[in-house]
Amino acid sequence: MKKIKFPSAQTILILIAAVVAILTFFIPAGKYDTLSYNATDNTFIRSGNETNTIVAATQENLNTLKINIPLEKFQNGEIRKPIGIPDTYKKIDARPQGAWAFLKSPIKGIIEASDIIFLILIIGGLIAIMNHTGAFDAGISWLAMQLKGKEYILIVLVTLLIALGGTTFGLEEETIAFYPILIPIFLAAKYDAIVALASIYIGSSIGTLASTINPFSVIIASNAAGINWTTGIEGRLIMLLLGLIICITYIIRYAQRIKKDPTKSIIYDQKAEIEKLFGSHSKESTIKLTMNLRLILLIFSTCFIVMVYGVSQLDWWFVEMTTVFLIGSVIIAFIAKIRETLFLEIFVKGAGDLLGVAFIVGIAKGVTVLMQDGAISDTLLYYASNLTNGMEKGIFINSVMLVYSGLTFFIPSSSGMAVLSMPIMSPLADTANIGRELIVNAYLYGMGLFKFINPTGLILASLTIVKIGYNKWLKFVWPLVLTLTIFVMIVLTVSVYI
């Protein structure tokens, strides 16, 4: 009998979209009223069911709406997105998403995710140009020699640096750029591609889980909860440190095991295929690391430094990031003396190599579009907030964390989740007699834990780059997720009693 093959990432997302479309026929449609600030005339716009009301921007009006947030947080731009208004949930006319809506959802998702899709395509072109110059081969060969016998340092450095990016400015989507670069380096160190994937993806996930100064999660969530973002930062720093130790230890143990015996690799059956795709580097490169190639690697590295600085300090987003990589590819082509027609040919082919990844990001976004159009996200939040009411505080805080894990499937955006849910969920802390910062932590930890495996997040796109099936990733990561979940629940339980 022919062995049943696990479905591709695209098929998994299409199946998820179909399930979500069916759910819109059974889950009641509902909406919370939202409040957004209009800086032009210093007013609030309250949006209800097909109605908008202008409200004076005063602290008294915020208090009346049970929004315990200082007015200045709206006025100084700390809260930019519409926030949910507590106790305003109401059912609305059903919006079932039928077959036609389901078929349109991937297209609508691709259009909505066009910014990150273009970033992925431009990165694909840049990687192809770099490969053509030979700079990667020469650089990887040099690095492999430097790390000989100390390859574990690579795991520690990559996981640590990406986690620092995650905890400070929410390094997530940008990690797509690192896979084609770092996988050959890990292969040269005699690790498999899962070690590279884990160091990058788990680094990002544990960093965003324990966000310390991340403006896209902890700061916006704390603002929406009406507290200073520094409240509770000590606990998040401890979570970051201990979480990193757990994750790095887990990755290194697996890496050392397969280094001793490659057949222990979860993806051993794909070894030849992946090495062919990314380059085996089992022998030293014949290309010497000349000054010209060093300059090319410097320009390439500078692109990432500029990207990180721009996102963290200059309020850049996808348009600016994409522009940096496009300019970088042109400069590298000029240094390498690649003629115009050849440059375009290589660049377009490189972009085409990541087209499948770009489509996965769009299809995943299409799932979110179905939920938005079906108006079921607010309903799920409403019932989730009611579910946790009246619980003993130790059970309560862990239930909130698990609720956020579940909601992450439907609302994978950390900033979107914060502004929608925090005004509704944070007042529950007052009734449970705990600090609101613990609700913020539960939101961070719940979303962060599920991101390790969330099919509507970035994991499927990441796996597609590496050519690894979702089932193999789950086999690799589930013991770590279970360990972190138990650890997080212990930390949260202790935190409500001290």
C-alpha positions in Angstrom: 0.0 0.0 0.0 1.3 3.5 -0.9 2.4 5.5 2.1 0.2 8.5 2.8 2.2 11.7 2.5 1.7 14.6 4.9 0.1 17.6 3.1 2.1 20.6 2.0 2.0 23.9 3.9 -0.3 25.4 1.2 -2.7 22.5 1.5 -2.7 22.7 5.4 -3.6 26.4 5.1 -6.3 25.9 2.6 -7.9 23.2 4.8 -7.7 25.6 7.8 -9.4 28.3 5.7 -12.1 25.8 4.8 -12.7 25.0 8.5 -12.8 28.7 9.4 -15.3 29.4 6.6 -17.5 26.6 8.0 -17.2 28.0 11.6 -18.6 31.3 10.4 -21.9 29.4 9.9 -22.0 28.2 13.5 -20.2 30.8 15.6 -22.4 33.9 16.1 -21.2 37.1 14.5 -20.4 39.8 17.0 -18.5 43.0 17.5 -17.1 45.2 20.3 -17.4 49.0 19.7 -14.0 50.5 19.1 -12.4 53.8 20.0 -9.8 55.6 17.9 -8.1 58.9 18.4 -8.3 61.7 15.8 -5.3 63.9 16.3 -6.5 66.5 13.8 -9.3 67.9 16.1 -8.4 66.1 19.4 -11.5 63.9 19.4 -12.3 60.2 19.7 -14.2 58.3 17.0 -16.4 55.6 18.5 -17.2 53.0 15.9 -20.2 50.7 16.5 -22.3 48.6 14.2 -22.4 50.7 11.0 -22.3 53.9 13.1 -19.6 56.3 14.0 -19.9 58.8 16.9 -17.5 61.7 17.7 -16.6 61.9 21.3 -14.5 64.6 23.0 -11.0 63.4 23.8 -11.1 63.8 27.6 -10.1 61.6 30.5 -13.6 61.7 31.9 -15.0 60.2 28.7 -12.4 57.4 28.8 -13.4 56.7 32.4 -17.1 56.7 31.5 -16.3 54.1 28.8 -14.4 52.0 31.4 -11.2 52.5 29.5 -8.6 52.8 32.2 -5.9 54.4 30.0 -4.3 57.9 30.4 -5.5 60.3 27.7 -1.9 61.3 26.9 -1.2 57.7 25.6 -3.6 58.5 22.7 -2.3 62.0 22.2 1.4 61.2 22.1 0.8 58.4 19.6 1.5 55.4 21.9 -1.9 54.0 21.0 -2.5 54.4 17.3 -5.0 51.5 16.5 -8.7 51.4 17.4 -9.1 49.7 20.8 -12.0 47.6 22.0 -14.5 49.2 24.4 -15.4 46.9 27.4 -19.0 45.8 27.9 -20.0 46.8 24.4 -20.1 43.4 22.7 -23.2 42.7 20.8 -24.3 40.1 18.3 -24.8 41.3 14.7 -26.3 39.8 11.6 -24.6 36.6 10.7 -21.9 36.9 8.0 -21.3 33.3 6.9 -18.4 33.0 4.5 -19.6 30.6 1.8 -17.7 28.9 -1.0 -17.1 32.1 -3.0 -15.7 33.9 0.0 -13.5 30.9 0.7 -12.2 30.9 -2.8 -11.4 34.6 -2.7 -9.7 34.5 0.7 -6.2 33.5 -0.6 -6.3 36.3 -3.2 -7.5 38.9 -0.6 -4.8 37.6 1.8 -2.1 38.0 -0.8 -3.2 41.5 -1.5 -3.3 42.4 2.3 0.1 40.8 2.8 1.7 42.4 -0.3 4.2 44.3 1.9 5.8 41.3 3.4 5.5 39.3 0.1 7.5 42.0 -1.7 10.1 41.8 1.1 10.4 38.1 0.6 10.8 38.3 -3.2 13.4 41.1 -3.0 15.4 39.0 -0.4 15.2 36.1 -2.8 16.8 38.2 -5.5 19.5 39.5 -3.2 20.4 35.9 -2.1 20.7 34.8 -5.7 23.0 37.7 -6.5 25.1 36.8 -3.4 25.3 33.2 -4.5 26.4 34.2 -8.0 29.3 36.2 -6.6 30.7 33.2 -4.6 30.9 35.3 -1.5 28.7 32.9 0.5 30.8 29.9 -0.4 34.1 31.6 0.5 32.6 33.1 3.7 31.0 29.9 4.9 34.2 27.9 4.3 36.2 30.5 6.3 33.6 30.4 9.2 33.6 26.6 9.3 37.3 26.6 9.8 37.1 29.2 12.6 34.4 27.2 14.4 35.9 23.8 14.0 35.4 21.8 17.2 33.3 24.7 18.6 30.3 24.6 16.3 27.9 24.8 19.2 28.9 28.5 19.5 27.0 29.1 16.3 23.8 27.8 17.9 24.3 30.0 21.0 25.1 33.1 19.0 22.3 32.9 16.4 19.6 32.0 19.0 20.8 34.6 21.4 21.1 37.5 18.9 17.7 36.7 17.2 16.0 36.4 20.6 17.5 39.9 21.5 15.9 41.2 18.3 12.6 39.6 19.2 12.5 40.9 22.8 13.5 44.5 21.8 11.7 45.2 18.5 9.7 42.1 17.6 12.0 40.5 15.1 9.7 38.0 13.4 8.8 38.5 9.8 12.3 39.8 9.1 13.8 36.4 10.0 12.7 35.1 6.7 15.8 36.7 5.3 18.1 34.7 7.5 17.2 31.1 6.4 18.9 31.0 3.0 22.0 32.7 4.6 22.4 30.6 7.7 21.3 27.2 6.6 24.5 26.6 4.5 26.6 27.6 7.5 24.8 25.1 9.8 25.2 22.4 7.2 28.9 23.2 7.0 29.1 22.7 10.7 27.7 19.1 10.2 24.3 20.0 11.6 21.0 19.4 9.8 18.6 22.1 8.6 16.3 21.7 11.6 19.1 23.0 13.8 19.3 26.1 11.7 15.5 26.5 11.6 15.3 26.0 15.3 18.0 28.5 16.1 16.3 31.2 14.1 12.6 30.5 14.6 12.9 29.4 18.3 15.2 32.4 18.9 12.6 34.8 17.5 9.7 33.0 19.3 11.3 33.0 22.8 12.4 36.6 22.3 8.9 37.8 21.4 7.4 35.5 24.2 9.5 37.4 26.8 9.2 40.8 25.2 10.9 43.5 27.3 10.8 46.7 25.3 9.0 45.4 22.1 6.8 48.3 21.0 4.6 46.0 18.9 3.5 43.8 21.9 4.5 44.6 25.5 4.4 48.4 25.1 1.2 48.6 23.1 -0.4 46.0 25.4 0.6 47.8 28.6 -0.7 51.1 27.2 -4.0 49.4 26.3 -4.1 48.0 29.8 -3.6 51.4 31.3 -0.2 50.7 33.0 3.4 51.7 32.4 5.2 49.2 30.1 8.0 48.9 32.7 5.7 47.4 35.2 6.4 43.7 35.4 9.6 44.0 33.3 11.7 42.2 35.9 9.5 39.0 35.5 9.9 39.2 31.7 13.6 39.5 32.0 13.8 36.4 34.2 11.5 34.6 31.7 13.8 35.7 28.8 16.9 34.5 30.5 15.6 31.1 31.7 13.6 30.6 28.5 16.7 31.1 26.5 18.6 28.6 28.6 15.9 26.0 28.1 15.7 26.6 24.3 19.4 26.7 23.6 20.0 23.6 25.7 17.3 21.8 23.9 18.7 22.7 20.4 22.3 21.9 21.4 21.3 18.5 22.8 19.6 17.6 19.5 22.4 19.1 17.4 25.1 17.1 19.3 23.1 13.9 19.0 22.8 14.1 15.2 26.4 15.3 14.8 27.5 12.0 16.4 25.0 10.0 14.4 23.4 11.7 11.4 20.8 8.9 11.1 19.2 10.3 14.3 18.2 13.4 12.4 14.4 13.8 12.1 15.0 14.8 8.4 17.7 12.3 7.6 15.7 11.0 4.6 16.0 14.6 3.1 19.7 15.0 3.8 20.8 14.7 0.2 18.0 16.9 -1.1 18.6 19.7 1.4 22.4 19.7 0.9 21.9 19.9 -2.8 19.5 22.8 -2.4 21.6 24.8 0.0 25.1 23.4 -0.8 26.8 20.7 1.1 30.0 22.4 1.9 31.4 19.1 3.0 34.7 20.1 1.3 36.4 23.4 1.6 35.4 26.0 -1.0 37.9 26.5 -3.8 36.9 30.2 -3.8 39.3 32.3 -1.7 37.9 35.0 0.5 39.4 37.9 -1.4 39.1 41.6 -0.4 36.4 42.1 -3.0 34.4 39.2 -1.6 34.9 40.6 1.9 33.5 43.9 0.7 30.5 42.2 -0.8 29.9 40.4 2.5 30.3 43.7 4.4 27.7 45.3 2.2 25.4 42.3 2.6 25.7 42.4 6.4 25.3 46.2 6.5 21.8 45.7 4.9 20.7 43.8 8.0 22.3 46.2 10.4 20.5 49.1 8.6 17.3 47.1 8.6 17.5 46.5 12.4 18.4 50.1 13.1 15.6 51.4 10.9 12.9 49.2 12.4 14.0 49.8 16.0 14.9 53.5 15.9 13.4 55.1 12.8 9.9 53.6 12.8 10.6 51.8 9.5 8.4 49.0 8.2 8.2 46.8 5.1 8.6 49.4 2.4 11.8 50.8 3.9 13.2 47.3 4.7 12.5 46.1 1.1 14.2 49.2 -0.3 17.3 48.6 1.7 17.7 45.0 0.4 17.0 46.2 -3.2 19.7 48.9 -3.0 22.0 46.4 -1.4 21.6 43.9 -4.3 22.4 46.7 -6.8 25.5 47.8 -5.0 26.7 44.2 -4.7 26.1 43.6 -8.4 28.1 46.8 -9.2 31.1 45.7 -7.0 31.0 42.2 -8.5 30.8 43.7 -12.0 27.6 41.8 -13.0 26.3 43.3 -16.2 22.7 44.6 -16.2 21.0 41.8 -18.2 22.6 39.1 -16.2 21.8 40.9 -12.9 18.1 41.0 -13.9 18.1 37.4 -14.9 19.7 36.2 -11.7 17.6 38.5 -9.5 14.2 37.5 -11.0 15.1 33.8 -10.8 16.1 34.3 -7.1 12.8 36.0 -6.4 11.0 33.2 -8.2 12.6 30.7 -5.9 10.8 32.3 -2.9 7.5 32.8 -4.6 6.1 29.7 -3.0 7.0 31.1 0.4 5.4 34.4 -0.4 2.2 32.7 -1.4 2.1 30.8 1.9 2.2 34.1 3.8 -0.7 35.4 1.7 -2.8 32.3 2.1 -2.2 32.5 5.9 -3.4 36.1 5.8 -6.4 34.9 3.9 -7.5 32.8 6.9 -7.5 36.0 9.0 -9.5 37.8 6.4 -12.2 35.1 6.6 -12.5 35.5 10.3 -12.6 39.3 10.0 -15.3 39.2 7.3 -17.2 36.5 9.2 -17.0 38.7 12.4 -16.2 35.8 14.7 -13.0 37.1 16.3 -14.7 39.4 18.8 -17.2 36.7 19.6 -14.4 34.3 20.6 -12.8 37.0 22.7 -16.2 37.8 24.4 -16.8 34.2 25.4 -13.1 33.7 26.4 -13.3 36.7 28.8 -16.5 35.4 30.4 -14.9 31.9 30.8 -12.2 33.2 33.1 -14.5 35.3 35.3 -14.7 34.3 39.0 -11.8 31.8 39.0 -9.3 31.4 41.8 -6.4 33.6 40.9 -3.8 30.9 40.3 -6.2 29.1 37.9 -7.4 32.4 36.5 -4.0 33.6 35.3 -3.1 30.3 33.7 -6.6 30.2 32.0 -6.0 33.7 30.6 -2.6 32.5 29.2 -4.2 29.4 27.6 -7.1 31.6 26.2 -4.5 33.8 24.6 -2.8 30.8 23.1 -6.1 29.7 21.5 -7.0 33.2 20.3 -3.6 33.4 18.6 -4.7 30.9 16.0 -7.5 33.4 15.0 -5.6 36.6 15.7 -1.9 36.0 15.0 -0.9 39.7 15.1 0.5 40.7 18.5 -0.4 44.4 18.1 -3.9 43.5 16.8 -4.5 41.2 19.7 -3.3 43.8 22.2 -5.5 46.7 21.1 -8.5 44.4 20.6 -8.3 42.3 23.8 -6.4 44.2 26.5 -9.1 46.8 27.3 -11.5 43.9 27.7 -9.2 41.4 29.5 -7.1 43.7 31.7 -10.1 44.8 34.0 -10.5 41.1 34.9 -7.3 41.4 36.9 -9.0 43.9 39.2 -11.7 41.4 40.1 -9.1 38.7 40.6 -7.1 41.0 42.8 -3.9 40.8 40.8 -1.8 43.3 38.9 -2.8 44.2 35.4 0.9 43.5 34.3 0.2 39.8 34.9 -2.5 39.9 32.2 0.0 41.5 29.9 2.5 38.7 30.8 -0.2 36.1 30.2 -1.0 37.6 26.8 2.8 37.6 25.9 3.4 34.0 27.1 0.2 32.6 25.7 0.8 34.1 22.2 4.5 33.2 22.4 3.9 29.6 23.2 1.5 29.0 20.4 3.7 30.8 17.9 6.1 27.8 18.1 3.5 25.8 16.2 0.9 28.2 14.9 0.0 27.3 11.3 -1.5 30.7 10.7 1.7 32.4 11.8 5.2 32.3 10.2 6.2 28.7 10.8 4.7 27.2 7.6 6.5 29.9 5.5 9.7 29.2 7.3 9.4 25.4 6.8 8.8 25.9 3.1 12.1 27.7 2.7 13.9 24.8 4.4 11.8 22.2 2.6 10.7 20.6 5.9 7.2 19.2 6.5 5.0 20.6 9.3 4.7 17.1 10.8 8.5 16.8 11.2 8.7 20.2 12.9 6.0 19.2 15.3 7.9 16.0 16.1 11.0 18.0 16.8 9.5 20.9 18.8 6.6 19.4 20.9 8.8 18.3 23.9 10.2 21.9 24.0 6.8 23.4 23.8 5.5 21.1 26.6 8.5 22.0 28.8 8.1 25.7 28.2 4.3 25.5 28.9 4.9 23.8 32.3 7.6 26.4 33.1 5.4 29.3 32.1 2.4 28.0 34.2 4.7 27.6 37.2 6.0 31.2 36.8 2.5 32.7 36.4 1.2 30.8 39.3 4.0 31.9 41.6 3.7 35.5 40.4 0.1 35.9 41.5 0.9 34.9 45.1 4.1 37.0 45.7 
